[in-house]
Amino acid sequence: MRALLLRALMFALGLWLVALALDALLMWGIHRKQTGDYGVWNRIVSGRINTELLISGSSRALMDVDSRRLGQATGLTCFNIAIDGARLEAQAALLETYLHHNRAPAVIIQTVDIFSLEPLDQVYQPSLYAPYLNETSLYAYTRAVEPGFWMRRHVPLYNFAVDKVMLFESIWSLIGRETASWEYRFDGYRPHNGTWDGSFDRFIDDHPGGKTYPITQAGINHLQHIAGLAKEYGAQLIVVYPPEFHRNIELTINRAEIFQAYMTLATQNHVPFWDFSDDPICRDHSAFYNSQHLNRDGAERFTDLLAQHLLVWKASSQPNLYHGPGK
C-alpha cells in the first residue's frame, strides 16, 4: 500500500512538472509575439519603448490618438499604451509597469471620459494580463478586482484551458507563423475603419431622458495615482477629454459634476486639462463610429488638433491649465 501511494505521488509530481514545463513553453510563445496587444505589452515589459510622448487611457485613447501622426507633427517619439475596455485602475497599473521598465517620457497624455470615475468589478480581457502577472502592479490590480485571479498566475495551463484564443496565439507564435500582416496596433495606436454602427440610436431609445454616470472616490483616487506617478518620474501630465458625439453630451445628466472632478484634480496637481468636447468635430457624424469613439478619419483630425495644442502649449511660458468650457 505504501509503495502504491508513493508511485501515485511520483506520477502526480511528474504530471505537475510536465504541466509546468508546457505552461512555461506556451507562455514563452506569448512573450515572443511582436504584434497586437501582446506585442505592445511585450515591448513594455522588456523596456523597448522609451518614448518621449506617451499616450495612456482606455479605448478613447487607443482608437482616437494616432501616435504615429502625433509624433510626426510634434517632432517627438510617441507611443500609445492605452487599453481597450479598461478603467483608470487598470490604466494606472499598466502605466506604473511601463515606468518601471522604460525611461520616463517627457509628457504623458492621459485621456478621461464619462465612464472613467466608475471602477469596474471585473478584469476586462483577463487573458491580456495573464502573461504579465509577475509584474507587481498588474498582479495587485487583478487580485484587487478578482481575488480568484491567483489561479491564472499559479495554476499551470489554466490560462490556456479557459482561453483557446490565447492558446492559438501562443502556438502560432512558437511555430513562427506570426507575420506583419497580423499587426493591428501601430506604435500602439489601433485605427478603426468603421462607420456609424447604430448603437447610439439604441442608447437613445433606452435613455430618452439622459443618463447619470457614477463619480466614485475610488475613481478619483486612481486618477490621483496617475498624477502621482507622473510627478514621481518627472513627466509632465496632461489630462485630455477627447471628442464625443454632441448628442451624448446633451444626454449626460451629471456632466458638470464629472468635469468639476477633473478640473479640481488638475488644479490640485498643477496639470493641464484639455477638453475637446466643444470642438466642431463633435457635431460631425462622419467622424465617429459610435458616440464615444472616432473612426480612422476622425482620429486623424483629432490627432492633428491635439498636436496643435501640444505645440502651442510647449511654446508658451505659462501654458493654460484648462481648455474649453466643459458642458
Secondary structure as GFF3:
##gff-version 3
##sequence-region A 1 327
A	DSSP	alpha_helix	2	32	.	.	.	ID=ss1
A	DSSP	alpha_helix	36	45	.	.	.	ID=ss2
A	DSSP	beta_strand	53	56	.	.	.	ID=ss3
A	DSSP	alpha_helix	59	62	.	.	.	ID=ss4
A	DSSP	alpha_helix	67	74	.	.	.	ID=ss5
A	DSSP	beta_strand	78	80	.	.	.	ID=ss6
A	DSSP	alpha_helix	88	101	.	.	.	ID=ss7
A	DSSP	beta_strand	107	111	.	.	.	ID=ss8
A	DSSP	alpha_helix	126	129	.	.	.	ID=ss9
A	DSSP	three_ten_helix	130	132	.	.	.	ID=ss10
A	DSSP	alpha_helix	136	145	.	.	.	ID=ss11
A	DSSP	three_ten_helix	147	149	.	.	.	ID=ss12
A	DSSP	alpha_helix	150	154	.	.	.	ID=ss13
A	DSSP	alpha_helix	158	162	.	.	.	ID=ss14
A	DSSP	alpha_helix	164	174	.	.	.	ID=ss15
A	DSSP	three_ten_helix	180	182	.	.	.	ID=ss16
A	DSSP	alpha_helix	199	206	.	.	.	ID=ss17
A	DSSP	alpha_helix	217	232	.	.	.	ID=ss18
A	DSSP	beta_strand	236	241	.	.	.	ID=ss19
A	DSSP	alpha_helix	246	251	.	.	.	ID=ss20
A	DSSP	alpha_helix	255	269	.	.	.	ID=ss21
A	DSSP	beta_strand	273	275	.	.	.	ID=ss22
A	DSSP	three_ten_helix	280	283	.	.	.	ID=ss23
A	DSSP	three_ten_helix	285	287	.	.	.	ID=ss24
A	DSSP	beta_strand	288	290	.	.	.	ID=ss25
A	DSSP	beta_strand	293	294	.	.	.	ID=ss26
A	DSSP	alpha_helix	296	315	.	.	.	ID=ss27
A	DSSP	beta_strand	322	323	.	.	.	ID=ss28
###
